[in-house]
Amino acid sequence: MPSPFPGMNPYLEQADTWEDFHQRFITHAAAMLSGLVGARYLVKIEVRVYLHELPAEERRYFGRADVGVTGPAEARPAVATVPATAPVQLALPAVDMERRSWLEIRDRRNRHVVTMIEVLSPANKTPGPDRDDSLRKRTVIFENRIHFVEIDLRRGGERPRPRELPPCAYYVLVSRLKDRPQLGMWPLSLRDRLPVIPVPLAAPDPDVLLDLQAVLDRTYDAADYGKYIYGERPEPPLSPEEEAWARPLIPPSARVAGQE
């Protein structure tokens, strides 16, 4: 069943859904672009993993070890009688693991990056070292003469530069080499269909057109998000006017208390 919203579905912005949606959206965008760019180019998903140490009050389970030791099927003779207790006991730091993914279109012959496509995450829009790192990466992209596409499908937070971005719920930026410092922008409201955007390639090749709404629809259907995302409210919450508009779009069987 397709998403009932005409454009971005705000229920996909929930904390426990966003990371899954972000990864799937990028994967489907990569698949669509691969069929558009032709034999000269490669479309690659780049992933970086960041580990952030948590304070003691936030520590929690952080996964299984890569190597495990199980008990033997049969008892074996002891080879030592010295106690195995270490003289000093320490606690491992608890860490939060964050994956950041983006798309790169590369020239197949030399593997040079031609275009980078980033879908913003909360870390890109929250003041702090992660956001600073993201802004530095942006600067490196511009200095290395790479086309840049930025897609923001999350409301709220502090958006990256330029600061002159008009008020909107979502947006897409396309920064072409030949047009800098000017760039193209698609400001979007909650009611707008996601646009078909031009994705620049190396000259003299023409742009390819990526239908972001088609990417979202494929992502929504493949993940079957309609089964569970309407059990919680969007994050950040919708305004009373937005909620009144959105309420009739949600399947009646999926509405949470207060949406009737």
N, C-alpha and C positions, 0 to 999 in steps of 0.2 A: 504494500500500500504506500503510495507516495506521500511525501510531507504535505500536510494541509496548508502550509504557509506559502504565499506566492514567492517569497525570496528566502532569506536566511531564517531558520527556525530558532527562535530565542531559547527554546528548551534544550537545544544542543550546547548552550553555554554553561550548563550546570557543571560544577567542579568534577563530579564523578563521571561525566560523559565527555567533557571537552577533549581530554588527551586522546581518547579513543577516536573521536570524530576527527581531530586534527591529523592523526596519523593516516586514517582511512581516506580523508579528503585529499591529502597530498598523494597518496598511492593512486587514487583514481585519476587525479589531474595528470600524473606522470604517464599513466596508460593512454589517456586521450591525446596528450602532446606527442607521445611516441608515434602515434599514427598520423600526425600532422606535419612533423618537421622534416621528413624525408631522410634519405640515406646519408646525407652529409653530417647529420647531427646524432648525438646520443642524449637521452634524458636520464639523469641519474638522481636518485634520492640520497642526499647526504644527511648523515645523522651524527650528532655529537652527544655524548653522555656526560652530564655534570653531577658531581656528588657534593652535596652541601651538608656539613656536619650540623646536627640538631642540638639545641640545648637539652639539658636533662629532662625537663618537664615535657618535652615533645617526643621523647624517644619511643620507638615502636618497632614492631617486627619489620625487618627490611629484606626478607627473601631467604632463599635456600643457598647453601654454599655450593660452589662449583665442584668440590670433591667431597665425598662422604666415605665414612668407614663403617662397615656393618660387622656384626658379630660373626665369628667363624661357625661353619656348620658343625664342626667337631672340636672338642677341647684339644688344645695343643699344650705340650709341656712348657712350663715356664722357663724363660731364658735369663731372667734377672729377678732378684729379690729386693732391689732398691726401690723405695716408694717413688711413684711417678709424679708426686705433687710438686709443682714449681715453688721456688722460694718466695716469689712475689706474684700476687694476683692483681691483674689489671682488667679494666672494662673496655671493650671495643667501643669506639665512638659510634653513635647512631647517625646514620646518614639518610638524607632524602635524595633519591635518584631522579634526575630530570633529563628527559630526552628532548633535544631540539632538532627538528627536521626541516629541510628546505629542498627545493628543486634546483638543479643546475642543468642547463642545456649546454653541451660541450661540442666543440668541433671534433668529429670522429677521427680526423687525421692526426691532430696534434694534442688532443684532449684539453685544449684551452677552453676556459669557461667563457661562453658568449653571453648568456643571460642567466640571472639568478632570480628565482621566484620564492618569496617568503610569505607564509601565512602566520600572522602575529599570534603570539601566545601571551598569557598573563605576565610572564617574566619580561617581555618586551615593553610592557605598559605600566610596570610598577617601579618607582624610583629605587635605585640601589645598584649594586655591582653588576647584576645580570643585565639590567637595562643599559648600563654604561658600556658593557661589553658588546651588546647588540648595536649600539650607536657607533662604536669604533669599527665594527665589522662593516657597517654601512659606508663609513668613510673610506675604508680600504677598497670596497667595491667600486666606488666612484673614482678613486685614484687609479684603479687598474682598468678603467675604460670597459666596464661590463654593464650591459643593459640590466635594469633592475625593475622588478615588479613586486609590489607590496600589497597584500590582501589582508584587510582587517575585518574579521567576522565576529568580533567581540565588542559589545557595548561597554562603556565605562573605562576607567584607567586613564593614564596619561599617555597620549599618543606621541610617537616620535615626531621629529621635525618633518616638514616645515610647520611652524606654529600658526600659519595663516589658514590651516585647514578649516573649512566652514563647518558649522554644526551639522552632524549627521550621525545616524546609528552605526553605519558601516561604511567602508570606502575601499576603493582600489586605486593605487598609484602606479603609473608606468613612466619610468625615467629612461629616455633614450639617449644614447651617446651624443648624437648630433644636436639634440635640443637642450642639453643642460646649459644653464641651471633651471630652465623651464621643465615642467613635467605635466603629464596629463592626470586628471583625477576624475573618478566616478563616485560622487557622494551618494549614499543610499539611505533610504528610510526603512523602517521595519516592513513597510507595505510594498517596497519595490522588488521586482524580479532582479536577481543577480545578473550582471551584464555579460555580454559577449565582449571580451577584451582582446586587443591586439598584443601579441607576444613578439617582440622584435628578435630578429636573427641577424647574422653577420651580413653586411652588404656584399653583393647586391641582392641577396635573397629577400623576398617580401615577408611581411609579418604573417604569422599564422594566427587564427582566431580561436580562442579558447572560451567555450560556453560555461561559465562558472555555475549557472543554475543547473545545467545538465550534470556537472560534476557533483554538486550537492545532492541532486535527486538520486544518482547512482549510489552515492555513499549512504544515504538514508535507507534506501531499499535493501542494499546488501547487508547492512548492519541490523536491519529490522528494529530500528530505534523506537518505532511506534509502540512496541510492546511495553516499554517501561519509562520513557522520559517524561511522560505527562503525569507521573505519580508525584513529581516534585514541581516547585515553581522555578521560573527562569532566574538566573543569576547574572547581573543584578536584576531586581524585580522590575516588572513593567510598571509604567505609570498607570493611574486609573483609566485614562483615555485609551492607552494601548491595550490594557487588559480587557476593556469593554469591546474593543475591536477584535482581539484575538480569541475571546471566549467561544464564539460560535464556530471557529475553525477547528477546535479540538474535538475529536470524536467523543460523544457523550459517555461512552463506557470508560474513557481514559481520564475524565476530569477528576481533579482532586477536590476535597471539601472546600466549599466557598466559590467554586467555579460554576456551579449550576445557575 
